[in-house]
């Protein structure tokens, strides 16, 4: 995986964010750029900002868990998955429920 940050893309996202600071997708997109570049701490911070703005942003919990796990923070990854599962169940999002349960099971197997 390429761990270079796409500075051009990030600059565009931050410019848009300065105009629309409450736009949750921009926070998620910034987090995703950091995750793609394996900048785990920044990715986690931006995923956390995403769910602070919109607590039921289900995809952010899954992605944040992956970033936590990649940085060796397994308990935080598990907590993120459990929170995401809670919101997925509330939304009756069967695909996400299945993904969260599988990810939690895989974490348990790896322990």
C-alpha positions in Angstrom: 0.0 0.0 0.0 1.2 3.5 -0.9 1.7 5.5 2.3 2.1 8.8 0.5 -0.5 11.4 1.2 -2.3 12.9 -1.7 -1.6 16.5 -0.8 -3.5 17.8 -3.7 -6.6 15.9 -2.7 -6.2 16.8 0.9 -5.8 20.5 0.0 -9.0 20.4 -1.9 -10.8 18.7 0.9 -9.5 21.2 3.5 -10.5 24.1 1.2 -14.0 22.7 1.0 -14.1 22.1 4.7 -13.2 25.7 5.4 -16.4 26.7 3.5 -18.5 23.9 5.0 -17.1 23.0 8.4 -20.1 20.9 9.4 -20.2 18.8 6.3 -19.7 15.3 7.7 -18.7 13.7 4.4 -15.7 16.0 4.1 -14.5 14.9 7.6 -14.9 11.3 6.5 -13.1 11.9 3.2 -10.2 13.5 5.0 -10.0 10.5 7.4 -10.1 8.1 4.4 -7.2 9.9 2.7 -5.1 9.6 5.9 -6.1 6.0 6.2 -5.2 5.2 2.6 -1.7 6.7 3.3 -1.4 4.6 6.6 -1.3 7.7 8.7 -3.3 6.0 11.4 -3.3 8.7 14.1 -4.6 11.3 11.8 -7.1 8.9 10.3 -8.5 8.0 13.7 -8.8 11.7 14.7 -10.8 12.5 11.6 -13.0 9.5 11.9 -13.7 10.6 15.5 -14.6 14.1 14.2 -16.9 12.4 11.7 -18.8 10.5 14.4 -18.9 13.5 16.7 -20.7 15.4 14.0 -23.0 12.5 13.1 -22.9 9.7 15.7 -24.8 7.3 13.4 -22.3 7.6 10.5 -22.0 3.8 10.4 -19.2 3.5 7.9 -16.9 5.7 9.9 -16.9 3.2 12.8 -15.8 0.4 10.6 -13.0 2.4 9.0 -11.9 3.8 12.4 -11.7 0.3 13.8 -9.4 -0.7 10.9 -7.2 2.3 11.6 -7.1 1.5 15.3 -6.3 -2.1 14.6 -3.5 -1.2 12.2 -1.9 1.0 14.8 -2.1 -1.8 17.4 -5.0 -0.4 19.4 -7.1 -3.5 19.4 -9.3 -2.6 22.4 -10.2 0.8 20.7 -10.9 -1.1 17.5 -13.2 -3.4 19.3 -15.0 -0.5 20.9 -15.4 1.2 17.6 -16.9 -2.0 16.0 -19.3 -2.4 18.9 -20.5 1.2 18.6 -20.9 0.8 14.9 -22.8 -2.4 15.4 -25.2 -0.7 17.8 -26.0 2.0 15.2 -26.3 -0.6 12.4 -28.7 -2.5 14.5 -30.7 0.6 15.2 -30.9 1.3 11.5 -31.7 -2.3 10.7 -28.8 -2.3 8.2 -28.3 -6.0 7.8 -25.2 -5.8 5.6 -23.4 -3.5 8.1 -24.6 -5.7 11.0 -23.0 -8.7 9.3 -19.8 -6.8 8.6 -19.4 -5.6 12.1 -20.2 -9.0 13.6 -17.6 -10.7 11.3 -15.0 -8.0 12.2 -15.6 -8.5 15.9 -15.4 -12.3 15.5 -12.1 -11.9 13.6 -10.7 -9.7 16.4 -11.6 -12.3 18.9 -10.0 -15.1 16.9 -6.8 -13.1 16.6 -6.5 -12.6 20.3 
